[in-house]
Every structure is written in C-alpha cells, then in structure tokens.
Amino acid sequence: MLKTPELAMPRTNKVTTVCNGRREVWTDYEEAKAYFLELMMTTAGEERDRAECIYIQLIHGLDECSDED
C-alpha cells in the first residue's frame, strides 16, 4: 500500500483522456474538466455516459481517464 494516498499527491497539469477510442493529451487539467462537463451537459445517451465517466475520473484527480469499464 502507498504511504501517501494517490489522490493526495500533487497533481500535474497534464492529463490524458481516452473517449470513444480517441486518445487526447491535455496540457491544462481545468480545460479538460470544462470540456467534458460541457460535453456531458449538451449530449444525451451513450455520448453523455462516456463524457460523464471521464468527468468523474477527472474530478477524482486521475492523470489518465478512459470511458472504458
């Protein structure tokens, strides 16, 4: 087990997302969160579910987020 919880570690500003098979590297964590929040709010169905999955991972501070289970 880690001595320092992963979520308590300092977050880099870089994040990688994989949504619908498309891999994208973001240099601004907040920009990625804003993008997936907007996508989640403006779409429906499966696309909304994919955006929501990634958004939740971003909120939890992960450096690599994917819509795959």
VMD Tcl script that builds the backbone (N, CA, C; Angstrom):
set m [mol new atoms 207]
animate dup $m
set s [atomselect $m all]
$s set {name element resname resid chain x y z} {
  {N N MET 1 A 0.842 -1.180 0.000}
  {CA C MET 1 A 0.000 0.000 0.000}
  {C C MET 1 A 0.887 1.244 0.000}
  {N N LEU 2 A 0.432 2.270 -0.660}
  {CA C LEU 2 A 1.187 3.507 -0.734}
  {C C LEU 2 A 1.164 4.237 0.606}
  {N N LYS 3 A 2.273 4.861 0.933}
  {CA C LYS 3 A 2.319 5.645 2.163}
  {C C LYS 3 A 1.478 6.911 2.032}
  {N N THR 4 A 1.516 7.520 0.847}
  {CA C THR 4 A 0.714 8.710 0.575}
  {C C THR 4 A -0.400 8.307 -0.376}
  {N N PRO 5 A -1.642 8.524 -0.013}
  {CA C PRO 5 A -2.733 8.171 -0.927}
  {C C PRO 5 A -2.565 8.847 -2.278}
  {N N GLU 6 A -2.877 8.118 -3.324}
  {CA C GLU 6 A -2.706 8.621 -4.680}
  {C C GLU 6 A -3.440 9.941 -4.895}
  {N N LEU 7 A -4.627 10.091 -4.325}
  {CA C LEU 7 A -5.413 11.301 -4.532}
  {C C LEU 7 A -4.844 12.500 -3.788}
  {N N ALA 8 A -3.989 12.253 -2.786}
  {CA C ALA 8 A -3.408 13.349 -2.014}
  {C C ALA 8 A -2.112 13.857 -2.635}
  {N N MET 9 A -1.612 13.141 -3.638}
  {CA C MET 9 A -0.356 13.535 -4.270}
  {C C MET 9 A -0.587 14.768 -5.151}
  {N N PRO 10 A 0.431 15.610 -5.297}
  {CA C PRO 10 A 0.263 16.792 -6.143}
  {C C PRO 10 A -0.062 16.380 -7.575}
  {N N ARG 11 A -1.020 17.039 -8.140}
  {CA C ARG 11 A -1.467 16.724 -9.485}
  {C C ARG 11 A -0.678 17.543 -10.492}
  {N N THR 12 A -0.248 16.891 -11.570}
  {CA C THR 12 A 0.379 17.641 -12.647}
  {C C THR 12 A -0.723 18.318 -13.444}
  {N N ASN 13 A -0.349 19.261 -14.249}
  {CA C ASN 13 A -1.339 19.982 -15.045}
  {C C ASN 13 A -1.693 19.214 -16.315}
  {N N LYS 14 A -0.992 18.098 -16.579}
  {CA C LYS 14 A -1.179 17.319 -17.792}
  {C C LYS 14 A -2.081 16.124 -17.499}
  {N N VAL 15 A -3.007 15.837 -18.425}
  {CA C VAL 15 A -3.909 14.700 -18.263}
  {C C VAL 15 A -4.161 14.090 -19.643}
  {N N THR 16 A -4.324 12.764 -19.655}
  {CA C THR 16 A -4.631 12.047 -20.888}
  {C C THR 16 A -6.033 11.485 -20.784}
  {N N THR 17 A -6.831 11.691 -21.830}
  {CA C THR 17 A -8.182 11.144 -21.848}
  {C C THR 17 A -8.328 10.230 -23.063}
  {N N VAL 18 A -9.119 9.175 -22.879}
  {CA C VAL 18 A -9.464 8.282 -23.980}
  {C C VAL 18 A -10.980 8.209 -24.005}
  {N N CYS 19 A -11.569 8.822 -25.033}
  {CA C CYS 19 A -13.016 8.879 -25.156}
  {C C CYS 19 A -13.418 8.365 -26.536}
  {N N ASN 20 A -14.210 7.303 -26.538}
  {CA C ASN 20 A -14.690 6.705 -27.783}
  {C C ASN 20 A -13.522 6.293 -28.681}
  {N N GLY 21 A -12.446 5.786 -28.057}
  {CA C GLY 21 A -11.279 5.329 -28.786}
  {C C GLY 21 A -10.306 6.424 -29.189}
  {N N ARG 22 A -10.642 7.664 -28.925}
  {CA C ARG 22 A -9.781 8.797 -29.289}
  {C C ARG 22 A -8.948 9.228 -28.083}
  {N N ARG 23 A -7.634 9.120 -28.206}
  {CA C ARG 23 A -6.713 9.477 -27.125}
  {C C ARG 23 A -6.278 10.932 -27.308}
  {N N GLU 24 A -6.384 11.700 -26.238}
  {CA C GLU 24 A -6.013 13.118 -26.293}
  {C C GLU 24 A -5.223 13.490 -25.038}
  {N N VAL 25 A -4.135 14.217 -25.235}
  {CA C VAL 25 A -3.319 14.695 -24.117}
  {C C VAL 25 A -3.614 16.170 -23.924}
  {N N TRP 26 A -4.041 16.519 -22.714}
  {CA C TRP 26 A -4.381 17.897 -22.356}
  {C C TRP 26 A -3.234 18.476 -21.536}
  {N N THR 27 A -2.862 19.696 -21.818}
  {CA C THR 27 A -1.819 20.355 -21.023}
  {C C THR 27 A -2.417 21.167 -19.885}
  {N N ASP 28 A -3.727 21.339 -19.902}
  {CA C ASP 28 A -4.418 22.086 -18.846}
  {C C ASP 28 A -5.539 21.232 -18.276}
  {N N TYR 29 A -5.364 20.797 -17.038}
  {CA C TYR 29 A -6.323 19.923 -16.371}
  {C C TYR 29 A -7.708 20.564 -16.293}
  {N N GLU 30 A -7.749 21.833 -15.958}
  {CA C GLU 30 A -9.029 22.536 -15.821}
  {C C GLU 30 A -9.752 22.648 -17.164}
  {N N GLU 31 A -9.002 22.809 -18.234}
  {CA C GLU 31 A -9.603 22.872 -19.563}
  {C C GLU 31 A -10.255 21.534 -19.925}
  {N N ALA 32 A -9.591 20.448 -19.579}
  {CA C ALA 32 A -10.152 19.116 -19.835}
  {C C ALA 32 A -11.440 18.920 -19.037}
  {N N LYS 33 A -11.424 19.323 -17.771}
  {CA C LYS 33 A -12.637 19.200 -16.947}
  {C C LYS 33 A -13.781 20.021 -17.527}
  {N N ALA 34 A -13.496 21.248 -17.946}
  {CA C ALA 34 A -14.530 22.108 -18.514}
  {C C ALA 34 A -15.087 21.510 -19.802}
  {N N TYR 35 A -14.220 20.953 -20.636}
  {CA C TYR 35 A -14.658 20.359 -21.895}
  {C C TYR 35 A -15.613 19.192 -21.645}
  {N N PHE 36 A -15.225 18.275 -20.746}
  {CA C PHE 36 A -16.065 17.099 -20.507}
  {C C PHE 36 A -17.341 17.443 -19.735}
  {N N LEU 37 A -17.301 18.471 -18.902}
  {CA C LEU 37 A -18.522 18.921 -18.244}
  {C C LEU 37 A -19.504 19.473 -19.283}
  {N N GLU 38 A -18.998 20.299 -20.182}
  {CA C GLU 38 A -19.868 20.857 -21.222}
  {C C GLU 38 A -20.404 19.751 -22.139}
  {N N LEU 39 A -19.536 18.811 -22.499}
  {CA C LEU 39 A -19.967 17.701 -23.348}
  {C C LEU 39 A -21.042 16.877 -22.649}
  {N N MET 40 A -20.855 16.656 -21.379}
  {CA C MET 40 A -21.816 15.887 -20.590}
  {C C MET 40 A -23.172 16.609 -20.534}
  {N N MET 41 A -23.164 17.923 -20.434}
  {CA C MET 41 A -24.394 18.691 -20.306}
  {C C MET 41 A -25.117 18.923 -21.635}
  {N N THR 42 A -24.407 18.790 -22.746}
  {CA C THR 42 A -25.015 19.114 -24.038}
  {C C THR 42 A -25.295 17.897 -24.918}
  {N N THR 43 A -25.019 16.700 -24.420}
  {CA C THR 43 A -25.278 15.498 -25.208}
  {C C THR 43 A -26.214 14.570 -24.447}
  {N N ALA 44 A -26.619 13.513 -25.114}
  {CA C ALA 44 A -27.518 12.536 -24.494}
  {C C ALA 44 A -27.060 11.127 -24.853}
  {N N GLY 45 A -27.625 10.172 -24.159}
  {CA C GLY 45 A -27.370 8.775 -24.479}
  {C C GLY 45 A -25.958 8.330 -24.158}
  {N N GLU 46 A -25.425 7.501 -25.053}
  {CA C GLU 46 A -24.111 6.899 -24.837}
  {C C GLU 46 A -22.995 7.941 -24.786}
  {N N GLU 47 A -23.095 8.965 -25.622}
  {CA C GLU 47 A -22.068 10.002 -25.627}
  {C C GLU 47 A -22.026 10.737 -24.281}
  {N N ARG 48 A -23.184 10.997 -23.703}
  {CA C ARG 48 A -23.249 11.636 -22.391}
  {C C ARG 48 A -22.638 10.737 -21.326}
  {N N ASP 49 A -22.941 9.440 -21.396}
  {CA C ASP 49 A -22.396 8.491 -20.428}
  {C C ASP 49 A -20.877 8.437 -20.495}
  {N N ARG 50 A -20.334 8.478 -21.701}
  {CA C ARG 50 A -18.868 8.453 -21.873}
  {C C ARG 50 A -18.236 9.714 -21.263}
  {N N ALA 51 A -18.821 10.869 -21.561}
  {CA C ALA 51 A -18.295 12.128 -21.028}
  {C C ALA 51 A -18.397 12.157 -19.505}
  {N N GLU 52 A -19.498 11.657 -18.965}
  {CA C GLU 52 A -19.689 11.634 -17.517}
  {C C GLU 52 A -18.652 10.744 -16.841}
  {N N CYS 53 A -18.379 9.592 -17.438}
  {CA C CYS 53 A -17.382 8.665 -16.891}
  {C C CYS 53 A -16.009 9.346 -16.782}
  {N N ILE 54 A -15.608 10.033 -17.834}
  {CA C ILE 54 A -14.314 10.716 -17.827}
  {C C ILE 54 A -14.329 11.897 -16.867}
  {N N TYR 55 A -15.415 12.651 -16.848}
  {CA C TYR 55 A -15.506 13.799 -15.953}
  {C C TYR 55 A -15.353 13.377 -14.487}
  {N N ILE 56 A -15.993 12.301 -14.117}
  {CA C ILE 56 A -15.893 11.808 -12.738}
  {C C ILE 56 A -14.452 11.432 -12.414}
  {N N GLN 57 A -13.766 10.799 -13.348}
  {CA C GLN 57 A -12.362 10.452 -13.122}
  {C C GLN 57 A -11.500 11.706 -12.993}
  {N N LEU 58 A -11.804 12.717 -13.790}
  {CA C LEU 58 A -11.063 13.979 -13.694}
  {C C LEU 58 A -11.276 14.634 -12.330}
  {N N ILE 59 A -12.505 14.602 -11.845}
  {CA C ILE 59 A -12.807 15.191 -10.535}
  {C C ILE 59 A -12.003 14.487 -9.432}
  {N N HIS 60 A -11.770 13.195 -9.613}
  {CA C HIS 60 A -11.033 12.421 -8.619}
  {C C HIS 60 A -9.516 12.567 -8.769}
  {N N GLY 61 A -9.083 13.344 -9.772}
  {CA C GLY 61 A -7.665 13.671 -9.888}
  {C C GLY 61 A -6.803 12.679 -10.637}
  {N N LEU 62 A -7.401 11.807 -11.439}
  {CA C LEU 62 A -6.597 10.835 -12.176}
  {C C LEU 62 A -5.852 11.503 -13.333}
  {N N ASP 63 A -4.657 11.002 -13.635}
  {CA C ASP 63 A -3.864 11.554 -14.724}
  {C C ASP 63 A -4.171 10.887 -16.052}
  {N N GLU 64 A -4.834 9.737 -16.023}
  {CA C GLU 64 A -5.248 9.032 -17.237}
  {C C GLU 64 A -6.701 8.630 -17.045}
  {N N CYS 65 A -7.583 9.109 -17.893}
  {CA C CYS 65 A -9.021 8.872 -17.765}
  {C C CYS 65 A -9.544 8.222 -19.035}
  {N N SER 66 A -10.402 7.224 -18.863}
  {CA C SER 66 A -10.933 6.497 -20.004}
  {C C SER 66 A -12.428 6.225 -19.806}
  {N N ASP 67 A -13.139 6.110 -20.904}
  {CA C ASP 67 A -14.557 5.801 -20.837}
  {C C ASP 67 A -14.820 4.302 -20.862}
  {N N GLU 68 A -13.771 3.513 -20.886}
  {CA C GLU 68 A -13.913 2.059 -20.895}
  {C C GLU 68 A -14.034 1.525 -19.478}
  {N N ASP 69 A -14.822 0.465 -19.316}
  {CA C ASP 69 A -15.005 -0.134 -17.986}
  {C C ASP 69 A -13.830 -0.995 -17.605}
}
mol reanalyze $m
mol bondsrecalc $m
mol representation Tube
mol addrep $m
